[in-house]
Amino acid sequence: MEQSAFEKIYEVVKQIPRGKVATYGQVAALAGNKRWARVVGYALHANPDPGQIPCHRVVNREGRVSEAFAFGGGNRQVELLQAEGVTFVNGYVDMEQCQWRRWVY
């Protein structure tokens, strides 16, 4: 049985290490379709298991957190990331230091 787009996205998000972030586009590409960045957002908003699927580790390409973070707003996402050691510069994730270095080639 083939996995749904959301299932593929959740599998990628589960791999993002503690203290790292990935972009929506990066998750989309790793899930199999680089055009799924918006679908990644929908999937994370519908996250059925936040304890196992760390959706707080996904940010936009500039390192901005989501104002619509499904589990408590942008401030909660920042709190969760900071608790894992993710650093911020002027309100944005320090992508140079904290972006997960897994890519599709």
C-alpha positions as CSV (number, residue, x, y, z in Angstrom):
1,M,0.0,0.0,0.0
2,E,1.4,3.4,-1.0
3,Q,1.9,6.1,1.6
4,S,-0.1,9.3,1.5
5,A,1.6,12.6,1.0
6,F,1.0,13.4,4.7
7,E,2.5,10.1,5.8
8,K,5.6,10.7,3.6
9,I,5.9,14.2,5.1
10,Y,5.6,12.8,8.7
11,E,8.3,10.3,8.0
12,V,10.7,13.1,7.0
13,V,9.8,15.3,9.9
14,K,10.5,12.5,12.4
15,Q,14.1,12.4,11.1
16,I,14.9,16.0,11.9
17,P,17.3,15.9,14.8
18,R,16.8,17.7,18.1
19,G,18.4,21.1,17.9
20,K,18.0,21.3,14.1
21,V,15.3,22.7,11.8
22,A,14.3,22.1,8.2
23,T,12.4,24.3,5.8
24,Y,9.0,23.5,4.3
25,G,10.6,23.2,0.9
26,Q,13.3,20.9,2.2
27,V,10.8,18.6,3.8
28,A,8.7,18.6,0.6
29,A,11.7,17.6,-1.5
30,L,12.7,14.9,0.9
31,A,9.1,13.6,0.9
32,G,9.2,13.2,-2.8
33,N,7.8,16.4,-4.4
34,K,9.6,19.8,-4.2
35,R,6.2,21.5,-4.9
36,W,4.6,20.2,-1.7
37,A,5.8,23.1,0.5
38,R,2.3,24.2,1.2
39,V,1.1,20.6,1.6
40,V,3.8,20.3,4.3
41,G,2.2,23.2,6.2
42,Y,-1.2,21.5,6.0
43,A,0.2,18.2,7.1
44,L,1.9,19.8,10.1
45,H,-1.2,21.6,11.1
46,A,-3.0,18.3,11.1
47,N,-0.2,16.5,13.0
48,P,-1.9,13.5,14.7
49,D,1.0,12.8,17.1
50,P,3.1,15.9,18.1
51,G,5.0,13.8,20.6
52,Q,6.4,11.7,17.8
53,I,6.3,14.1,14.8
54,P,8.2,17.2,15.9
55,C,6.5,19.7,13.6
56,H,8.0,22.6,15.6
57,R,11.3,21.8,13.8
58,V,9.9,23.1,10.5
59,V,10.4,26.8,9.6
60,N,10.3,28.9,6.4
61,R,13.3,29.3,4.3
62,E,14.3,32.5,6.1
63,G,14.1,30.8,9.5
64,R,10.8,32.4,10.5
65,V,8.5,30.4,12.7
66,S,4.8,29.9,11.9
67,E,2.4,32.4,13.4
68,A,-0.2,29.7,12.9
69,F,1.8,27.0,14.7
70,A,-0.9,24.5,15.4
71,F,0.1,23.7,19.0
72,G,0.2,27.1,20.7
73,G,1.2,29.8,18.2
74,G,4.6,31.1,17.1
75,N,5.8,31.9,20.6
76,R,5.3,28.2,21.6
77,Q,7.2,27.1,18.6
78,V,10.1,29.4,19.6
79,E,10.0,28.1,23.2
80,L,10.2,24.5,21.9
81,L,13.1,25.2,19.6
82,Q,15.0,27.2,22.2
83,A,14.6,24.3,24.7
84,E,16.4,22.1,22.1
85,G,19.2,24.6,21.7
86,V,18.1,26.2,18.4
87,T,19.5,29.8,18.3
88,F,17.7,32.9,17.0
89,V,19.1,36.1,15.5
90,N,16.7,39.1,15.4
91,G,13.7,36.8,15.8
92,Y,14.7,34.3,13.1
93,V,16.3,30.8,13.5
94,D,20.0,31.0,12.8
95,M,19.8,28.8,9.7
96,E,23.6,28.8,9.2
97,Q,24.0,27.0,12.5
98,C,20.7,25.1,12.9
99,Q,19.5,24.0,9.5
100,W,19.5,20.2,9.1
101,R,22.0,19.4,6.4
102,R,20.0,16.6,4.7
103,W,19.2,17.3,1.0
104,V,17.8,15.5,-2.0
105,Y,20.4,15.4,-4.8
